[in-house]
């Protein structure tokens, strides 16, 4: 098993963990609804689709690197590992919010560390010209979560 296989396993585990803790938090707060649960599942499917797209892009770039571009090194992927890590960090951030709603007191270093890690990933995205509205909203949500922990 390669490191990427374990990264994908971690990605799906983080998604399941987020969905379970989100469901429990919604039930505890009396906010659970089948419509919201279904929307959450659709969102998770969209995330999985984005990761599959990144993997397909890596495959195409790898084929082009071997046959057309002829790079002096073996291209083993770039977009799919970066996307997987970004989504894992995002899911972990969501899990911390859910755990807070469940009443768990999380150490500040954990939530700050996730916020810093996500922020550094997003800064790289901005440098590459890829910032969009959803990234801005997620960063604001992460900052609110950090304030709640303090």
Buried (B, 14 or more C-beta within 10 A) or exposed (E): EEEBEEBBEBBBEBBEBBBEBBBBBBEEEEEBEEEEBEEBEEEBEEBBEBBEEBBEBBEEBBEEBEEEEEEEEEBEBEBBBBBBBBBBBBBBBBBBBBBBBBEEEBEEEEBBEBBEBBBEBBEEBEEEEEBEEEBEEBBEBBEEBBEEBE
